[in-house]
């Protein structure tokens, strides 16, 4: 599915650099305007000359061919048996008439060939067959690849105009205006990436130009949807097609980003197969199938995650302690900005990590043809507050939910009570079954298993759904 998203851009750099780069974009847009109209004029000229010369000859040849077919048909009729004299006479008269008409057209064809200028063939050889070189000699693009974009676009638009009745006078030749959007290649020219210190999105373009995408207020519904879309672009889930840039009425630079979004294909699932997801401490997510418990996977490592957040919190604490000794002035403002950067960096890390986990969970479910995914309905009573403060479980569940729905997999929430204390083999529930954070051993039947694996099995097989 091809769709277009409009992005407001601003060039990154000091004022002088920005002015130079904005001027470069406008200059390229002007050169493109000249090149497109030049191509369209040459294509139209060749079409007129071709119709005047070759077109007239082709029409005469077609008429001569039709007369030949009629003469041949009459000759075949004469070979038939039991023809009356009147009928034979009429056929011979028709043959004579058709032959005279044919000779007249042949003479006209020879006459036209004698005075033919062949200018249409020369125009084709000199201009049309090498339109790229002609454009290159007349305009001065900074990027040579613009030449192929221009010629491709002009040929496509001219063919469309011919099909829509330009030859019959039902529509006029395409005339490009000076503000025609500047065409740009897709993934080769538009390199999307996240900023290292914030959740801002940047685009690296040609000639060393770097754009910042202006996404607006973060809590705005449209901004959130656009951020999700661009995240898929950065992760290569959506393909960037040839796009364009233009300046709007307020002189803002707008990118018309064309995306190829894969259509949702209905998931071919195994009926009744459910993926259980245990959100834990050592492993952010441990997944297991309901009908084949040997197929499981641990995703992520909470130790690295918690270590990073603890480092961030220590830096924040030091800055806050320094701020408590500063009453006001520019120094305080700078340190407040540093606090904001640390906060954004932490938030970006958590968000990116959750995207990674949710993507792997849904891919596991899709690859094993699961009909649904079971998640625990976590509350502050389900986990200690210390754990909830170190991990964004709610955000992770939301990510799993919308990514699964996109693949045609339903997500259900189950009651998390006793999932870690219940034996997945005999069903016995006891607090003593879980001997440690990692080990599970049933005191009733002696069944031993990794504690997260056992919990994932119970979640996958649970029918105790909650809203």
C-alpha positions as CSV (number, residue, x, y, z in Angstrom):
1,X,0.0,0.0,0.0
2,X,1.4,3.4,-1.1
3,X,0.7,6.3,1.2
4,X,2.1,9.8,1.7
5,X,2.9,11.6,5.0
6,X,3.7,15.3,5.1
7,X,6.6,16.2,7.4
8,X,7.6,19.7,8.4
9,X,11.4,20.0,8.3
10,X,14.0,22.5,9.5
11,X,17.7,22.5,8.6
12,X,20.2,21.9,11.4
13,X,23.1,24.3,11.7
14,X,24.0,28.0,12.3
15,X,22.1,30.8,10.5
16,X,24.7,31.2,7.7
17,X,24.7,27.4,7.0
18,X,21.0,27.2,7.1
19,X,20.5,30.1,4.6
20,X,23.0,28.6,2.2
21,X,21.4,25.2,2.3
22,X,17.9,26.6,1.9
23,X,19.1,28.6,-1.1
24,X,20.6,25.4,-2.5
25,X,17.2,23.6,-2.3
26,X,15.5,26.5,-4.0
27,X,18.1,26.6,-6.8
28,X,17.6,22.9,-7.4
29,X,13.9,23.4,-7.5
30,X,14.3,26.1,-10.1
31,X,16.7,24.0,-12.2
32,X,14.1,21.2,-12.0
33,X,11.4,23.5,-13.2
34,X,13.5,24.4,-16.3
35,X,14.5,20.8,-17.0
36,X,10.9,19.4,-16.8
37,X,9.5,22.0,-19.2
38,X,12.4,21.5,-21.6
39,X,11.8,17.8,-21.7
40,X,8.1,18.2,-22.2
41,X,8.7,20.7,-25.1
42,X,11.1,18.2,-26.8
43,X,8.7,15.3,-26.4
44,X,5.8,17.3,-27.8
45,X,7.8,18.6,-30.7
46,X,8.9,15.1,-31.7
47,X,5.3,13.8,-31.4
48,X,4.0,16.5,-33.8
49,X,6.8,16.0,-36.3
50,X,6.3,12.2,-36.1
51,X,2.6,12.6,-36.8
52,X,3.3,15.0,-39.7
53,X,5.8,12.7,-41.4
54,X,5.7,9.1,-40.3
55,X,2.1,9.4,-39.2
56,X,0.9,10.4,-42.7
57,X,3.0,7.6,-44.3
58,X,1.7,5.0,-41.8
59,X,-1.9,6.1,-42.6
60,X,-1.3,5.6,-46.4
61,X,0.3,2.2,-45.8
62,X,-2.7,1.2,-43.7
63,X,-5.2,2.2,-46.4
64,X,-3.1,0.4,-49.1
65,X,-3.1,-2.8,-47.0
66,X,-6.9,-2.7,-46.6
67,X,-7.3,-2.4,-50.4
68,X,-5.0,-5.4,-50.9
69,X,-7.1,-7.5,-48.6
70,X,-10.3,-6.5,-50.5
71,X,-8.7,-7.3,-53.9
72,X,-7.5,-10.7,-52.5
73,X,-11.0,-11.5,-51.2
74,X,-12.6,-10.7,-54.6
75,X,-10.1,-12.9,-56.4
76,X,-10.9,-15.8,-54.0
77,X,-14.6,-15.3,-54.8
78,X,-13.9,-15.7,-58.5
79,X,-12.6,-19.2,-57.8
80,X,-15.9,-20.4,-56.5
81,X,-18.0,-22.8,-58.6
82,X,-21.4,-22.1,-60.2
83,X,-21.0,-18.3,-60.4
84,X,-23.4,-16.4,-62.6
85,X,-22.1,-14.1,-65.4
86,X,-23.6,-11.0,-63.7
87,X,-21.9,-11.9,-60.5
88,X,-18.5,-12.5,-62.2
89,X,-18.8,-9.2,-64.0
90,X,-19.5,-7.3,-60.8
91,X,-16.5,-8.9,-59.1
92,X,-14.1,-8.0,-61.9
93,X,-15.4,-4.4,-61.9
94,X,-14.8,-4.2,-58.2
95,X,-11.2,-5.5,-58.6
96,X,-10.5,-2.9,-61.3
97,X,-11.8,-0.1,-59.1
98,X,-9.9,-1.2,-56.0
99,X,-6.7,-1.6,-58.1
100,X,-7.0,1.9,-59.4
101,X,-7.5,3.3,-55.9
102,X,-4.5,1.3,-54.7
103,X,-2.3,2.6,-57.5
104,X,-3.3,6.1,-56.7
105,X,-2.4,5.8,-53.0
106,X,0.9,4.1,-53.9
107,X,1.8,7.1,-56.1
108,X,0.9,9.4,-53.3
109,X,3.0,7.4,-50.9
110,X,6.0,7.6,-53.3
111,X,5.5,11.3,-53.7
112,X,5.4,11.9,-50.0
113,X,8.6,9.8,-49.5
114,X,10.4,11.8,-52.2
115,X,9.7,15.1,-50.4
116,X,10.1,13.7,-46.9
117,X,12.3,15.8,-44.6
118,X,13.1,13.1,-42.0
119,X,13.3,15.8,-39.4
120,X,11.3,13.6,-37.0
121,X,14.0,10.9,-37.2
122,X,16.7,13.5,-36.7
123,X,14.9,15.0,-33.6
124,X,14.6,11.5,-32.2
125,X,18.3,10.7,-32.7
126,X,19.6,14.1,-31.5
127,X,17.2,14.7,-28.5
128,X,14.7,12.0,-27.6
129,X,17.0,9.0,-27.6
130,X,19.5,10.9,-25.3
131,X,17.2,13.1,-23.4
132,X,19.4,12.8,-20.3
133,X,22.4,14.4,-22.0
134,X,20.3,17.2,-23.5
135,X,19.0,18.1,-20.1
136,X,22.5,17.9,-18.6
137,X,23.8,20.4,-21.2
138,X,21.0,23.0,-20.5
139,X,20.6,22.9,-16.7
140,X,23.0,22.8,-13.8
141,X,22.0,20.4,-11.1
142,X,24.1,19.9,-8.0
143,X,23.1,16.3,-8.0
144,X,23.5,14.5,-11.4
145,X,20.9,11.9,-10.4
146,X,18.3,14.6,-10.7
147,X,18.7,14.2,-14.5
148,X,17.2,10.7,-14.5
149,X,14.4,11.8,-12.1
150,X,13.4,14.6,-14.4
151,X,13.5,12.6,-17.6
152,X,11.5,9.8,-16.1
153,X,8.9,12.1,-14.7
154,X,8.5,14.1,-18.0
155,X,8.2,10.9,-20.1
156,X,5.6,9.5,-17.7
157,X,3.5,12.7,-17.6
158,X,3.7,13.0,-21.4
159,X,2.5,9.4,-22.0
160,X,-0.4,10.1,-19.5
161,X,-1.3,13.3,-21.4
162,X,-1.4,11.4,-24.7
163,X,-3.6,8.7,-23.3
164,X,-6.0,11.2,-21.8
165,X,-6.7,12.9,-25.1
166,X,-3.9,15.5,-25.7
167,X,-3.6,14.4,-29.3
168,X,-7.4,15.1,-29.8
169,X,-7.2,18.5,-28.2
170,X,-9.1,17.3,-25.1
171,X,-6.4,18.4,-22.8
172,X,-3.3,20.6,-23.0
173,X,0.4,19.9,-22.7
174,X,1.6,19.7,-19.1
175,X,3.1,22.9,-17.9
176,X,5.2,22.8,-14.8
177,X,5.3,25.8,-12.4
178,X,8.2,27.2,-10.6
179,X,7.0,25.9,-7.2
180,X,6.7,22.3,-8.5
181,X,7.9,20.0,-5.6
182,X,11.6,19.1,-5.7
183,X,11.8,15.4,-6.5
184,X,14.0,13.3,-4.3
185,X,15.0,9.6,-4.2
186,X,13.8,7.4,-1.4
187,X,16.0,5.3,0.8
188,X,19.2,6.3,-1.1
189,X,18.7,10.0,-0.3
190,X,16.5,10.1,2.8
191,X,18.4,8.6,5.8
192,X,16.1,8.7,8.9
193,X,17.7,8.3,12.4
194,X,17.1,9.0,16.0
195,X,19.1,11.6,17.9
196,X,21.5,10.1,20.4
197,X,20.4,12.3,23.3
198,X,16.7,12.8,22.6
199,X,13.7,11.2,20.8
200,X,14.0,13.8,18.0
201,X,14.1,12.4,14.5
202,X,16.7,13.6,11.9
203,X,17.1,13.1,8.2
204,X,20.5,13.1,6.4
205,X,20.0,14.3,2.8
206,X,22.3,15.2,-0.1
207,X,25.2,17.8,0.0
208,X,25.7,17.3,3.8
209,X,22.2,18.8,4.6
210,X,20.7,17.5,7.8
211,X,17.0,18.1,8.6
212,X,15.2,17.9,11.9
213,X,11.6,16.6,11.7
214,X,9.3,19.0,13.5
215,X,6.7,16.7,15.1
216,X,5.0,19.2,17.4
217,X,3.5,18.6,20.8
218,X,4.4,15.0,21.9
219,X,1.0,14.2,23.5
220,X,-0.9,15.3,20.4
221,X,-2.7,12.3,18.8
222,X,-1.5,13.1,15.3
223,X,2.1,13.5,16.6
224,X,2.0,10.1,18.3
225,X,0.7,8.4,15.1
226,X,3.4,10.1,13.1
227,X,6.1,9.0,15.5
228,X,5.0,5.4,15.3
229,X,5.1,5.6,11.5
230,X,8.6,7.1,11.5
231,X,9.8,4.5,14.0
232,X,8.7,1.8,11.5
233,X,10.6,3.7,8.8
234,X,13.8,3.7,10.9
235,X,13.3,0.0,11.6
236,X,12.9,-0.7,7.9
237,X,9.4,-2.0,8.4
238,X,8.1,0.6,5.9
239,X,9.9,1.2,2.6
240,X,10.7,4.8,1.5
241,X,9.7,5.4,-2.1
242,X,10.7,8.4,-4.3
243,X,9.3,11.5,-2.5
244,X,9.4,15.3,-2.9
245,X,10.0,18.6,-1.1
246,X,8.3,21.9,-1.3
247,X,7.9,25.3,0.5
248,X,4.4,26.0,1.7
249,X,2.7,29.4,1.9
250,X,4.4,30.2,5.2
251,X,7.8,29.4,3.7
252,X,8.1,26.2,5.7
253,X,9.9,23.3,4.1
254,X,7.6,20.3,3.7
255,X,8.6,16.7,2.9
256,X,6.0,14.7,1.0
257,X,7.2,11.3,2.3
258,X,6.0,8.4,0.1
259,X,5.9,5.1,1.9
260,X,5.2,1.6,0.8
261,X,3.4,0.0,3.7
262,X,2.9,-3.8,3.5
263,X,-0.7,-4.9,3.7
264,X,-1.8,-6.9,6.7
265,X,-1.9,-10.5,5.7
266,X,-4.3,-12.7,7.7
267,X,-2.4,-14.8,10.1
268,X,-2.5,-18.5,9.3
269,X,-2.8,-19.8,12.9
270,X,-3.1,-23.2,14.5
271,X,-6.5,-23.3,16.2
272,X,-6.2,-23.1,20.0
273,X,-2.4,-22.4,20.0
274,X,-1.7,-19.6,22.5
275,X,1.6,-17.8,23.4
276,X,2.1,-17.1,27.1
277,X,4.2,-14.1,28.0
278,X,5.7,-13.9,31.5
279,X,7.0,-10.5,32.3
280,X,9.7,-11.0,34.9
281,X,12.7,-9.5,36.6
282,X,15.7,-11.5,35.2
283,X,14.1,-11.7,31.7
284,X,11.9,-8.8,30.7
285,X,9.8,-11.4,28.7
286,X,9.7,-15.2,28.7
287,X,7.5,-16.7,26.1
288,X,6.2,-20.3,25.7
289,X,3.6,-22.1,23.6
290,X,0.5,-23.6,25.2
291,X,0.6,-26.9,23.2
292,X,4.3,-27.4,22.8
293,X,6.1,-26.2,26.0
294,X,9.5,-27.1,24.6
295,X,9.3,-24.2,22.3
296,X,10.1,-21.1,24.4
297,X,12.4,-18.1,24.4
298,X,13.7,-15.6,26.8
299,X,13.8,-12.0,25.5
300,X,16.0,-9.2,26.8
301,X,18.2,-8.9,29.9
302,X,16.8,-6.9,32.8
303,X,20.3,-6.6,34.5
304,X,21.6,-4.4,31.7
305,X,18.4,-2.4,31.6
306,X,18.3,-1.8,35.4
307,X,22.0,-1.0,35.4
308,X,21.6,1.7,32.8
309,X,18.6,3.3,34.6
310,X,20.5,3.3,37.9
311,X,23.4,5.1,36.2
312,X,21.0,7.7,34.8
313,X,19.3,8.1,38.2
314,X,22.7,8.7,39.9
315,X,23.6,11.4,37.3
316,X,20.2,13.0,37.9
317,X,20.7,12.9,41.7
318,X,24.1,14.6,41.4
319,X,22.7,17.4,39.2
320,X,19.8,18.0,41.5
321,X,22.1,18.2,44.4
322,X,24.2,20.9,42.6
323,X,21.0,22.8,41.7
324,X,20.0,23.0,45.4
325,X,23.0,25.2,45.9
326,X,22.3,27.5,43.0
327,X,19.7,30.2,43.6
328,X,19.2,31.5,40.1
329,X,20.8,32.9,37.0
330,X,22.1,31.4,33.8
331,X,24.0,28.7,35.5
332,X,20.8,27.2,36.9
333,X,19.0,27.3,33.5
334,X,21.9,25.4,31.9
335,X,21.8,22.7,34.6
336,X,18.0,22.4,34.2
337,X,18.5,21.8,30.5
338,X,21.0,19.1,31.4
339,X,18.4,17.5,33.6
340,X,15.9,17.5,30.8
341,X,18.4,15.9,28.5
342,X,19.1,13.1,31.0
343,X,15.3,12.5,31.4
344,X,14.8,12.3,27.6
345,X,17.8,10.0,27.2
346,X,16.4,7.6,29.8
347,X,12.9,7.7,28.3
348,X,14.3,7.0,24.8
349,X,16.3,4.0,26.0
350,X,13.2,2.5,27.7
351,X,11.1,3.1,24.7
352,X,13.6,1.6,22.3
353,X,14.2,-1.4,24.5
354,X,10.4,-2.1,24.8
355,X,10.1,-1.8,21.0
356,X,12.7,-4.5,20.7
357,X,11.1,-6.8,23.2
358,X,7.5,-6.4,21.8
359,X,8.8,-7.0,18.2
360,X,10.4,-10.2,19.2
361,X,7.4,-11.4,21.1
362,X,5.1,-10.9,18.2
363,X,7.5,-12.4,15.7
364,X,7.8,-15.5,17.9
365,X,4.0,-15.8,17.9
366,X,3.7,-15.2,14.2
367,X,6.5,-17.7,13.3
368,X,4.8,-20.4,15.4
369,X,1.3,-19.6,14.0
370,X,-0.3,-18.7,17.3
371,X,-3.9,-17.8,17.4
372,X,-3.6,-15.4,20.4
373,X,-1.2,-14.1,23.0
374,X,-1.9,-14.2,26.7
375,X,-0.5,-11.4,28.9
376,X,-0.7,-10.9,32.6
377,X,-3.0,-8.0,33.7
378,X,-0.4,-6.4,35.9
379,X,-1.3,-4.0,38.7
380,X,0.7,-2.4,41.5
381,X,-0.4,-5.4,43.7
382,X,1.0,-7.9,41.2
383,X,4.6,-6.7,41.5
384,X,6.5,-4.8,44.1
385,X,6.6,-1.0,43.5
386,X,10.4,-1.1,43.2
387,X,10.1,-3.4,40.2
388,X,7.4,-1.4,38.6
389,X,9.5,1.8,39.0
390,X,12.3,0.1,37.1
391,X,10.3,-1.2,34.2
392,X,7.6,0.2,31.9
393,X,5.4,-2.9,31.8
394,X,2.3,-1.0,30.8
395,X,4.0,0.5,27.7
396,X,5.5,-2.9,26.8
397,X,2.0,-4.5,26.9
398,X,0.6,-1.7,24.7
399,X,3.3,-2.2,22.2
400,X,2.8,-6.0,22.1
401,X,-1.0,-5.4,21.7
402,X,-0.9,-3.1,18.7
403,X,1.9,-5.0,16.9
404,X,0.0,-8.3,17.3
405,X,-3.2,-6.8,16.0
406,X,-1.4,-5.7,12.9
407,X,-0.4,-9.4,12.3
408,X,-4.0,-10.6,12.9
409,X,-3.1,-12.1,16.4
410,X,-5.5,-11.4,19.3
411,X,-4.2,-10.3,22.7
412,X,-5.9,-11.4,25.9
413,X,-5.2,-10.6,29.5
414,X,-5.3,-13.2,32.3
415,X,-5.3,-12.9,36.0
416,X,-1.7,-13.0,37.2
417,X,-2.5,-14.5,40.6
418,X,-0.5,-17.6,41.5
419,X,0.9,-18.1,38.0
420,X,4.4,-18.3,39.4
421,X,3.3,-20.6,42.3
422,X,1.3,-23.1,40.3
423,X,2.8,-26.3,39.0
424,X,2.3,-26.5,35.2
425,X,2.3,-30.3,35.4
426,X,0.0,-31.3,38.3
427,X,-1.6,-27.9,39.0
428,X,-0.7,-27.8,42.7
429,X,-0.5,-24.3,44.1
430,X,1.9,-23.5,46.9
431,X,4.2,-20.6,47.8
432,X,6.9,-23.1,48.6
433,X,6.9,-24.4,45.0
434,X,9.1,-21.5,44.0
435,X,12.4,-22.1,45.8
436,X,14.2,-19.1,44.3
437,X,13.9,-16.4,41.6
438,X,15.0,-18.8,38.9
439,X,14.1,-22.3,40.2
440,X,10.6,-23.9,40.5
441,X,10.1,-27.3,42.2
442,X,6.7,-28.7,42.9
443,X,6.4,-30.0,46.5
444,X,3.6,-32.3,45.5
445,X,4.9,-34.1,42.4
446,X,8.6,-33.1,42.4
447,X,8.4,-31.5,38.9
448,X,11.4,-29.1,38.4
449,X,11.6,-26.3,35.8
450,X,12.9,-22.7,35.3
451,X,10.5,-20.5,37.2
452,X,9.9,-18.1,34.3
453,X,9.3,-21.0,31.9
454,X,6.8,-22.6,34.3
455,X,4.9,-19.2,34.7
456,X,4.8,-18.7,30.9
457,X,3.2,-22.2,30.5
458,X,0.6,-21.3,33.1
459,X,-0.2,-18.0,31.5
460,X,-0.4,-19.6,28.0
461,X,-2.9,-22.3,29.3
462,X,-4.9,-19.9,31.5
463,X,-8.6,-19.3,30.8
464,X,-9.1,-16.9,33.7
465,X,-9.4,-13.8,31.5
466,X,-9.9,-10.3,32.9
467,X,-10.7,-7.0,31.2
